[in-house]
């Protein structure tokens, strides 16, 4: 069974693109969310194997969400995207 993933980002286009790319690689996108509250509800309902969280969620912080997830489920695998990935033409060193 492929790993089940929850994507959390406030950019709808990115959610759609990431979903397509992950599914091409054999990862099942079980759900998407655009806020911490929605994501926490999705985590409880879907029990994904991994969670990809944007660091900046509008006025919210992906780091805050990661802390909440770690408190609620210490076994949760939370993957923050590369901080520089959304900046065109720049790569993290």
C-alpha positions in Angstrom: 0.0 0.0 0.0 1.4 3.4 -0.9 2.2 5.9 1.8 -0.8 8.3 2.6 0.1 12.0 2.7 -1.6 15.1 3.8 -0.6 18.4 2.1 -0.9 21.7 4.0 -0.4 24.9 2.1 -2.4 28.1 1.6 -1.6 28.2 -2.1 -4.3 26.2 -4.1 -2.1 25.9 -7.2 0.8 24.5 -5.2 -1.6 22.0 -3.6 -2.8 20.8 -7.0 0.7 20.6 -8.5 2.2 18.8 -5.5 -0.7 16.3 -5.5 -0.1 15.4 -9.1 3.7 15.1 -8.6 3.4 13.0 -5.4 0.8 10.7 -7.0 3.1 10.2 -10.0 5.7 9.0 -7.5 3.4 6.5 -5.9 2.3 8.6 -2.9 -1.4 8.7 -2.2 -2.5 12.2 -1.3 -5.2 11.5 1.2 -6.2 15.1 1.8 -5.2 18.7 1.6 -5.7 21.6 4.0 -5.0 25.4 3.9 -5.1 26.2 7.6 -3.9 24.8 10.9 -7.4 24.1 12.1 -8.4 22.3 8.9 -5.1 20.4 8.9 -5.5 19.2 12.5 -9.0 17.9 11.7 -7.7 16.2 8.6 -4.9 14.5 10.6 -7.4 13.2 13.1 -9.8 12.0 10.4 -7.4 10.6 7.9 -4.4 9.4 10.0 -1.9 10.0 7.1 1.5 8.4 7.1 3.2 11.7 6.5 2.3 15.4 6.4 3.9 18.0 4.2 3.5 21.4 5.8 4.2 24.9 4.3 6.2 27.0 6.7 4.1 30.1 6.0 0.3 29.5 6.0 -0.9 33.0 5.5 -1.1 34.5 9.0 -0.3 31.1 10.6 3.0 29.3 10.9 3.8 25.7 9.8 6.2 25.5 12.7 3.4 26.1 15.1 1.4 23.3 13.4 4.4 21.0 13.6 4.6 21.6 17.3 0.9 20.9 17.8 1.2 17.7 15.8 4.2 16.6 17.8 2.3 17.2 21.0 -0.8 15.3 19.8 1.0 12.5 18.0 4.8 12.1 18.7 5.0 9.5 15.9 3.8 11.9 13.2 6.2 12.5 10.3 6.0 16.2 9.4 8.0 17.4 6.5 8.5 21.1 6.0 9.3 22.1 2.4 12.6 23.7 1.7 12.3 27.3 3.0 13.8 28.8 -0.2 11.8 26.6 -2.6 9.1 29.1 -3.2 11.5 31.9 -4.1 12.1 31.9 -7.9 15.6 31.5 -9.0 17.0 30.8 -5.5 18.2 27.5 -4.0 19.1 26.7 -0.5 22.8 26.0 0.0 
